[in-house]
């Protein structure tokens, strides 16, 4: 949970969503590619940073 996910959850609730909180908002941010939680030595992160994936 981050300040950004908390703010997003509040905005979504203001727009009428009922069952959304900071954790759900953070998962949405991950799914949309707004945050990347892969470890620094993860092969997926290296591929994404190089532009290959």
C-alpha positions as CSV (number, residue, x, y, z in Angstrom):
1,X,0.0,0.0,0.0
2,X,1.4,3.3,-1.0
3,X,0.2,6.9,-0.9
4,X,-0.5,6.7,-4.6
5,X,-2.7,3.6,-4.2
6,X,-4.5,5.2,-1.3
7,X,-5.2,8.3,-3.4
8,X,-6.4,6.2,-6.3
9,X,-8.7,4.2,-4.1
10,X,-10.3,7.4,-2.8
11,X,-10.7,8.7,-6.3
12,X,-12.3,5.4,-7.4
13,X,-14.7,5.5,-4.5
14,X,-15.6,9.1,-5.3
15,X,-16.5,7.9,-8.8
16,X,-18.9,5.4,-7.4
17,X,-16.9,2.1,-6.9
18,X,-17.8,0.6,-3.5
19,X,-15.4,-2.3,-2.8
20,X,-12.1,-0.9,-3.6
21,X,-9.3,-0.1,-1.1
22,X,-5.6,0.8,-1.3
23,X,-4.5,-2.9,-1.8
24,X,-6.9,-3.4,-4.7
25,X,-5.8,-0.1,-6.2
26,X,-2.2,-1.2,-5.9
27,X,-2.9,-4.5,-7.6
28,X,-4.6,-2.5,-10.4
29,X,-1.5,-0.3,-10.7
30,X,0.6,-3.4,-11.0
31,X,-1.7,-5.0,-13.7
32,X,-1.6,-1.7,-15.7
33,X,2.2,-1.5,-15.5
34,X,2.3,1.6,-13.4
35,X,4.5,-0.1,-10.8
36,X,7.1,-2.8,-11.3
37,X,7.7,-5.0,-8.2
38,X,10.1,-7.4,-9.8
39,X,13.4,-7.8,-7.9
40,X,16.4,-6.1,-9.3
41,X,18.0,-9.4,-10.4
42,X,14.8,-10.8,-11.9
43,X,15.0,-11.9,-15.5
44,X,11.6,-10.3,-16.2
45,X,12.7,-6.9,-14.9
46,X,15.9,-7.0,-16.9
47,X,14.0,-7.8,-20.1
48,X,11.4,-5.1,-19.5
49,X,14.1,-2.5,-18.8
50,X,16.0,-3.4,-22.0
51,X,12.8,-3.0,-24.0
52,X,12.8,-6.6,-25.2
53,X,9.5,-7.5,-23.5
